[in-house]
Amino acid sequence: MNLPDYPVPVLGFAAFSGTGKTTLLEQVIPLLKTEGIRLALVKHSHHDFAMDKPGKDSYRLRKAGAQQMLLASKYRAAWIMEGDGETEPDLFELLSRLDTASLDLVLVEGFRHQVFPKIEIHRPALNKPLLCSQDQNIIALACDAPVAEECTLPRLPMNEPRMVADFILGWLEAGATPRTPKNSAAT
């Protein structure tokens, strides 16, 4: 599967670690939900994590050797797949596991090196380079201060999640395609 064939729009939030992607998404998601957007989120982590608790049945069965496990209740369902500890997860494989019939949008945190539309989150105080200078798939720049580097993308104030949500809504209404870069004032 390649992304243009995916049945719902996919939009990423890309940044260096510690920039505030999760915090911004935590604020933007409820705003999109109040607008009636049904969304899923795919998050990449560089760290090991566990969804099940030691001693619980799901943990015991996974530790016994189950490579994949689906845990379900009337409240939620979780799919757990063991990785090999070396191979990074494939975004397109993960997307194929979502129930797209019940979605309007998939947001992705991380996977910044993959080819799909993204909003870059940037904090100039962290002294990291802009990703958009190397990634033509970045459609907007959300930052918390003026950026010294040249950038012609739309600028979004990352401390104003309503403006970020409105940008996403506009992107969806426009057909969820990459926007033509625009000159805008730094925020």
ChimeraX commands (.cxc) that place a marker at each C-alpha (Angstrom):
marker #1 position 0.00,0.00,0.00 radius 0.5
marker #1 position 1.18,3.50,-0.67 radius 0.5
marker #1 position -0.29,6.56,1.00 radius 0.5
marker #1 position -2.17,8.01,-2.02 radius 0.5
marker #1 position -4.25,4.80,-2.01 radius 0.5
marker #1 position -5.21,5.17,1.65 radius 0.5
marker #1 position -8.96,5.79,1.99 radius 0.5
marker #1 position -8.80,8.64,4.55 radius 0.5
marker #1 position -6.46,11.65,4.88 radius 0.5
marker #1 position -3.30,11.12,6.92 radius 0.5
marker #1 position -1.55,14.10,8.52 radius 0.5
marker #1 position 1.61,13.93,10.58 radius 0.5
marker #1 position 3.08,16.03,13.35 radius 0.5
marker #1 position 6.85,16.00,12.94 radius 0.5
marker #1 position 9.50,17.42,15.24 radius 0.5
marker #1 position 12.57,16.61,17.21 radius 0.5
marker #1 position 11.99,14.81,20.51 radius 0.5
marker #1 position 10.95,17.09,23.36 radius 0.5
marker #1 position 9.42,19.76,21.13 radius 0.5
marker #1 position 5.83,19.27,22.29 radius 0.5
marker #1 position 4.11,17.11,19.68 radius 0.5
marker #1 position 2.09,15.13,22.21 radius 0.5
marker #1 position 1.10,18.23,24.18 radius 0.5
marker #1 position -0.15,19.99,21.05 radius 0.5
marker #1 position -2.02,16.90,19.83 radius 0.5
marker #1 position -3.60,16.52,23.26 radius 0.5
marker #1 position -5.07,20.01,22.80 radius 0.5
marker #1 position -5.95,19.77,19.09 radius 0.5
marker #1 position -7.70,16.37,19.14 radius 0.5
marker #1 position -10.64,17.48,21.34 radius 0.5
marker #1 position -11.12,20.55,19.13 radius 0.5
marker #1 position -11.32,18.37,16.02 radius 0.5
marker #1 position -13.67,15.99,17.80 radius 0.5
marker #1 position -16.07,18.83,18.67 radius 0.5
marker #1 position -16.15,19.60,14.93 radius 0.5
marker #1 position -17.35,16.05,14.28 radius 0.5
marker #1 position -14.03,14.69,13.02 radius 0.5
marker #1 position -13.63,10.98,13.76 radius 0.5
marker #1 position -9.93,10.35,14.03 radius 0.5
marker #1 position -7.30,7.79,14.84 radius 0.5
marker #1 position -3.78,8.41,15.99 radius 0.5
marker #1 position -0.65,6.44,15.18 radius 0.5
marker #1 position 2.26,7.29,17.47 radius 0.5
marker #1 position 5.85,6.23,17.00 radius 0.5
marker #1 position 7.96,5.66,20.08 radius 0.5
marker #1 position 11.70,5.20,20.28 radius 0.5
marker #1 position 11.27,3.51,23.66 radius 0.5
marker #1 position 10.07,0.11,24.80 radius 0.5
marker #1 position 6.60,0.19,26.31 radius 0.5
marker #1 position 4.04,-2.23,27.69 radius 0.5
marker #1 position 0.27,-1.95,27.44 radius 0.5
marker #1 position -0.45,-4.90,29.64 radius 0.5
marker #1 position 0.42,-5.16,33.32 radius 0.5
marker #1 position 2.69,-7.82,34.84 radius 0.5
marker #1 position 0.61,-10.59,36.38 radius 0.5
marker #1 position -2.47,-9.96,34.20 radius 0.5
marker #1 position -3.61,-12.65,31.75 radius 0.5
marker #1 position -2.66,-10.62,28.66 radius 0.5
marker #1 position 0.85,-10.07,30.00 radius 0.5
marker #1 position 1.26,-13.75,30.88 radius 0.5
marker #1 position 0.08,-14.90,27.44 radius 0.5
marker #1 position 2.35,-12.44,25.61 radius 0.5
marker #1 position 5.31,-13.51,27.75 radius 0.5
marker #1 position 4.43,-17.15,27.02 radius 0.5
marker #1 position 5.20,-16.46,23.37 radius 0.5
marker #1 position 2.16,-15.03,21.58 radius 0.5
marker #1 position 3.57,-12.87,18.75 radius 0.5
marker #1 position 0.24,-11.08,18.33 radius 0.5
marker #1 position -2.59,-10.68,20.77 radius 0.5
marker #1 position -5.96,-8.97,20.61 radius 0.5
marker #1 position -7.40,-7.99,23.98 radius 0.5
marker #1 position -11.03,-6.87,23.94 radius 0.5
marker #1 position -13.75,-5.80,26.34 radius 0.5
marker #1 position -16.97,-3.83,26.01 radius 0.5
marker #1 position -14.89,-0.71,26.76 radius 0.5
marker #1 position -12.01,-1.02,24.27 radius 0.5
marker #1 position -9.90,-3.37,22.22 radius 0.5
marker #1 position -6.11,-3.43,21.94 radius 0.5
marker #1 position -3.93,-5.20,19.43 radius 0.5
marker #1 position -0.44,-6.06,20.64 radius 0.5
marker #1 position 2.28,-7.29,18.32 radius 0.5
marker #1 position 5.75,-8.17,19.50 radius 0.5
marker #1 position 8.58,-6.55,17.55 radius 0.5
marker #1 position 12.05,-7.94,17.11 radius 0.5
marker #1 position 13.70,-5.08,19.02 radius 0.5
marker #1 position 15.63,-3.91,15.95 radius 0.5
marker #1 position 13.26,-3.25,13.04 radius 0.5
marker #1 position 11.37,0.04,13.10 radius 0.5
marker #1 position 7.61,-0.29,12.62 radius 0.5
marker #1 position 6.26,0.36,9.12 radius 0.5
marker #1 position 3.75,3.22,9.03 radius 0.5
marker #1 position 1.87,1.78,6.06 radius 0.5
marker #1 position 1.47,-1.60,7.75 radius 0.5
marker #1 position 0.15,0.11,10.87 radius 0.5
marker #1 position -2.29,2.20,8.84 radius 0.5
marker #1 position -3.62,-0.97,7.19 radius 0.5
marker #1 position -4.77,-2.19,10.62 radius 0.5
marker #1 position -7.13,0.76,11.20 radius 0.5
marker #1 position -10.89,0.56,10.61 radius 0.5
marker #1 position -11.08,3.35,8.05 radius 0.5
marker #1 position -14.87,3.03,7.65 radius 0.5
marker #1 position -15.24,4.81,10.99 radius 0.5
marker #1 position -12.61,7.52,10.37 radius 0.5
marker #1 position -12.38,10.95,8.76 radius 0.5
marker #1 position -8.70,11.53,9.53 radius 0.5
marker #1 position -5.59,9.76,10.81 radius 0.5
marker #1 position -3.08,11.84,12.74 radius 0.5
marker #1 position 0.46,10.53,13.02 radius 0.5
marker #1 position 2.96,11.54,15.68 radius 0.5
marker #1 position 6.48,10.81,14.57 radius 0.5
marker #1 position 7.50,8.85,11.48 radius 0.5
marker #1 position 9.02,12.12,10.31 radius 0.5
marker #1 position 11.14,10.48,7.62 radius 0.5
marker #1 position 8.12,8.92,5.89 radius 0.5
marker #1 position 6.55,10.51,2.82 radius 0.5
marker #1 position 3.13,11.97,3.73 radius 0.5
marker #1 position 1.79,15.45,4.62 radius 0.5
marker #1 position 3.01,16.81,7.96 radius 0.5
marker #1 position 2.89,19.86,10.20 radius 0.5
marker #1 position 6.29,20.62,11.66 radius 0.5
marker #1 position 6.41,21.57,15.35 radius 0.5
marker #1 position 9.38,23.83,16.04 radius 0.5
marker #1 position 10.72,25.63,19.12 radius 0.5
marker #1 position 13.57,27.96,18.09 radius 0.5
marker #1 position 14.88,27.96,21.69 radius 0.5
marker #1 position 15.87,24.29,21.28 radius 0.5
marker #1 position 18.38,25.28,18.55 radius 0.5
marker #1 position 17.34,22.49,16.19 radius 0.5
marker #1 position 17.23,22.98,12.42 radius 0.5
marker #1 position 13.94,23.28,10.58 radius 0.5
marker #1 position 12.83,19.96,9.15 radius 0.5
marker #1 position 10.89,21.69,6.35 radius 0.5
marker #1 position 14.13,22.73,4.67 radius 0.5
marker #1 position 14.74,19.03,3.90 radius 0.5
marker #1 position 11.16,17.67,3.76 radius 0.5
marker #1 position 8.87,18.81,0.94 radius 0.5
marker #1 position 5.95,16.99,2.61 radius 0.5
marker #1 position 5.70,19.53,5.42 radius 0.5
marker #1 position 2.69,21.74,4.73 radius 0.5
marker #1 position 2.85,24.14,7.71 radius 0.5
marker #1 position 5.12,25.22,10.52 radius 0.5
marker #1 position 3.78,25.50,14.09 radius 0.5
marker #1 position 6.18,27.39,16.32 radius 0.5
marker #1 position 6.24,29.27,19.60 radius 0.5
marker #1 position 8.54,32.14,18.56 radius 0.5
marker #1 position 9.82,33.80,15.39 radius 0.5
marker #1 position 12.04,31.60,13.26 radius 0.5
marker #1 position 15.30,33.04,11.96 radius 0.5
marker #1 position 15.57,30.63,9.05 radius 0.5
marker #1 position 13.81,31.29,5.76 radius 0.5
marker #1 position 10.52,29.43,5.49 radius 0.5
marker #1 position 7.64,30.17,3.14 radius 0.5
marker #1 position 5.17,27.72,4.69 radius 0.5
marker #1 position 2.05,28.85,6.54 radius 0.5
marker #1 position 2.95,29.62,10.17 radius 0.5
marker #1 position 0.76,28.45,13.01 radius 0.5
marker #1 position 1.12,29.54,16.63 radius 0.5
marker #1 position 1.70,26.27,18.46 radius 0.5
marker #1 position 0.40,27.79,21.70 radius 0.5
marker #1 position -2.97,28.43,20.05 radius 0.5
marker #1 position -4.35,24.94,19.37 radius 0.5
marker #1 position -7.60,26.36,17.94 radius 0.5
marker #1 position -5.62,27.89,15.06 radius 0.5
marker #1 position -3.85,24.58,14.44 radius 0.5
marker #1 position -7.20,22.74,14.48 radius 0.5
marker #1 position -8.67,25.32,12.08 radius 0.5
marker #1 position -5.73,24.81,9.73 radius 0.5
marker #1 position -6.36,21.04,9.77 radius 0.5
marker #1 position -10.08,21.57,9.13 radius 0.5
marker #1 position -9.23,23.85,6.20 radius 0.5
marker #1 position -6.79,21.26,4.85 radius 0.5
marker #1 position -9.49,18.60,5.04 radius 0.5
marker #1 position -12.04,20.86,3.33 radius 0.5
marker #1 position -9.54,21.66,0.57 radius 0.5
marker #1 position -9.24,17.96,-0.23 radius 0.5
marker #1 position -6.41,17.13,2.17 radius 0.5
marker #1 position -3.69,17.86,-0.33 radius 0.5
marker #1 position -0.38,19.59,0.27 radius 0.5
marker #1 position -0.80,23.36,0.26 radius 0.5
marker #1 position 1.14,25.72,-1.92 radius 0.5
marker #1 position 3.73,27.39,0.30 radius 0.5
marker #1 position 2.77,30.91,1.35 radius 0.5
marker #1 position 4.74,33.71,2.89 radius 0.5
marker #1 position 3.42,34.51,6.33 radius 0.5
marker #1 position 4.56,36.43,9.32 radius 0.5
marker #1 position 6.35,34.45,11.99 radius 0.5
marker #1 position 4.42,33.84,15.17 radius 0.5
marker link #1:1,2 radius 0.2
marker link #1:2,3 radius 0.2
marker link #1:3,4 radius 0.2
marker link #1:4,5 radius 0.2
marker link #1:5,6 radius 0.2
marker link #1:6,7 radius 0.2
marker link #1:7,8 radius 0.2
marker link #1:8,9 radius 0.2
marker link #1:9,10 radius 0.2
marker link #1:10,11 radius 0.2
marker link #1:11,12 radius 0.2
marker link #1:12,13 radius 0.2
marker link #1:13,14 radius 0.2
marker link #1:14,15 radius 0.2
marker link #1:15,16 radius 0.2
marker link #1:16,17 radius 0.2
marker link #1:17,18 radius 0.2
marker link #1:18,19 radius 0.2
marker link #1:19,20 radius 0.2
marker link #1:20,21 radius 0.2
marker link #1:21,22 radius 0.2
marker link #1:22,23 radius 0.2
marker link #1:23,24 radius 0.2
marker link #1:24,25 radius 0.2
marker link #1:25,26 radius 0.2
marker link #1:26,27 radius 0.2
marker link #1:27,28 radius 0.2
marker link #1:28,29 radius 0.2
marker link #1:29,30 radius 0.2
marker link #1:30,31 radius 0.2
marker link #1:31,32 radius 0.2
marker link #1:32,33 radius 0.2
marker link #1:33,34 radius 0.2
marker link #1:34,35 radius 0.2
marker link #1:35,36 radius 0.2
marker link #1:36,37 radius 0.2
marker link #1:37,38 radius 0.2
marker link #1:38,39 radius 0.2
marker link #1:39,40 radius 0.2
marker link #1:40,41 radius 0.2
marker link #1:41,42 radius 0.2
marker link #1:42,43 radius 0.2
marker link #1:43,44 radius 0.2
marker link #1:44,45 radius 0.2
marker link #1:45,46 radius 0.2
marker link #1:46,47 radius 0.2
marker link #1:47,48 radius 0.2
marker link #1:48,49 radius 0.2
marker link #1:49,50 radius 0.2
marker link #1:50,51 radius 0.2
marker link #1:51,52 radius 0.2
marker link #1:52,53 radius 0.2
marker link #1:53,54 radius 0.2
marker link #1:54,55 radius 0.2
marker link #1:55,56 radius 0.2
marker link #1:56,57 radius 0.2
marker link #1:57,58 radius 0.2
marker link #1:58,59 radius 0.2
marker link #1:59,60 radius 0.2
marker link #1:60,61 radius 0.2
marker link #1:61,62 radius 0.2
marker link #1:62,63 radius 0.2
marker link #1:63,64 radius 0.2
marker link #1:64,65 radius 0.2
marker link #1:65,66 radius 0.2
marker link #1:66,67 radius 0.2
marker link #1:67,68 radius 0.2
marker link #1:68,69 radius 0.2
marker link #1:69,70 radius 0.2
marker link #1:70,71 radius 0.2
marker link #1:71,72 radius 0.2
marker link #1:72,73 radius 0.2
marker link #1:73,74 radius 0.2
marker link #1:74,75 radius 0.2
marker link #1:75,76 radius 0.2
marker link #1:76,77 radius 0.2
marker link #1:77,78 radius 0.2
marker link #1:78,79 radius 0.2
marker link #1:79,80 radius 0.2
marker link #1:80,81 radius 0.2
marker link #1:81,82 radius 0.2
marker link #1:82,83 radius 0.2
marker link #1:83,84 radius 0.2
marker link #1:84,85 radius 0.2
marker link #1:85,86 radius 0.2
marker link #1:86,87 radius 0.2
marker link #1:87,88 radius 0.2
marker link #1:88,89 radius 0.2
marker link #1:89,90 radius 0.2
marker link #1:90,91 radius 0.2
marker link #1:91,92 radius 0.2
marker link #1:92,93 radius 0.2
marker link #1:93,94 radius 0.2
marker link #1:94,95 radius 0.2
marker link #1:95,96 radius 0.2
marker link #1:96,97 radius 0.2
marker link #1:97,98 radius 0.2
marker link #1:98,99 radius 0.2
marker link #1:99,100 radius 0.2
marker link #1:100,101 radius 0.2
marker link #1:101,102 radius 0.2
marker link #1:102,103 radius 0.2
marker link #1:103,104 radius 0.2
marker link #1:104,105 radius 0.2
marker link #1:105,106 radius 0.2
marker link #1:106,107 radius 0.2
marker link #1:107,108 radius 0.2
marker link #1:108,109 radius 0.2
marker link #1:109,110 radius 0.2
marker link #1:110,111 radius 0.2
marker link #1:111,112 radius 0.2
marker link #1:112,113 radius 0.2
marker link #1:113,114 radius 0.2
marker link #1:114,115 radius 0.2
marker link #1:115,116 radius 0.2
marker link #1:116,117 radius 0.2
marker link #1:117,118 radius 0.2
marker link #1:118,119 radius 0.2
marker link #1:119,120 radius 0.2
marker link #1:120,121 radius 0.2
marker link #1:121,122 radius 0.2
marker link #1:122,123 radius 0.2
marker link #1:123,124 radius 0.2
marker link #1:124,125 radius 0.2
marker link #1:125,126 radius 0.2
marker link #1:126,127 radius 0.2
marker link #1:127,128 radius 0.2
marker link #1:128,129 radius 0.2
marker link #1:129,130 radius 0.2
marker link #1:130,131 radius 0.2
marker link #1:131,132 radius 0.2
marker link #1:132,133 radius 0.2
marker link #1:133,134 radius 0.2
marker link #1:134,135 radius 0.2
marker link #1:135,136 radius 0.2
marker link #1:136,137 radius 0.2
marker link #1:137,138 radius 0.2
marker link #1:138,139 radius 0.2
marker link #1:139,140 radius 0.2
marker link #1:140,141 radius 0.2
marker link #1:141,142 radius 0.2
marker link #1:142,143 radius 0.2
marker link #1:143,144 radius 0.2
marker link #1:144,145 radius 0.2
marker link #1:145,146 radius 0.2
marker link #1:146,147 radius 0.2
marker link #1:147,148 radius 0.2
marker link #1:148,149 radius 0.2
marker link #1:149,150 radius 0.2
marker link #1:150,151 radius 0.2
marker link #1:151,152 radius 0.2
marker link #1:152,153 radius 0.2
marker link #1:153,154 radius 0.2
marker link #1:154,155 radius 0.2
marker link #1:155,156 radius 0.2
marker link #1:156,157 radius 0.2
marker link #1:157,158 radius 0.2
marker link #1:158,159 radius 0.2
marker link #1:159,160 radius 0.2
marker link #1:160,161 radius 0.2
marker link #1:161,162 radius 0.2
marker link #1:162,163 radius 0.2
marker link #1:163,164 radius 0.2
marker link #1:164,165 radius 0.2
marker link #1:165,166 radius 0.2
marker link #1:166,167 radius 0.2
marker link #1:167,168 radius 0.2
marker link #1:168,169 radius 0.2
marker link #1:169,170 radius 0.2
marker link #1:170,171 radius 0.2
marker link #1:171,172 radius 0.2
marker link #1:172,173 radius 0.2
marker link #1:173,174 radius 0.2
marker link #1:174,175 radius 0.2
marker link #1:175,176 radius 0.2
marker link #1:176,177 radius 0.2
marker link #1:177,178 radius 0.2
marker link #1:178,179 radius 0.2
marker link #1:179,180 radius 0.2
marker link #1:180,181 radius 0.2
marker link #1:181,182 radius 0.2
marker link #1:182,183 radius 0.2
marker link #1:183,184 radius 0.2
marker link #1:184,185 radius 0.2
marker link #1:185,186 radius 0.2
marker link #1:186,187 radius 0.2
view
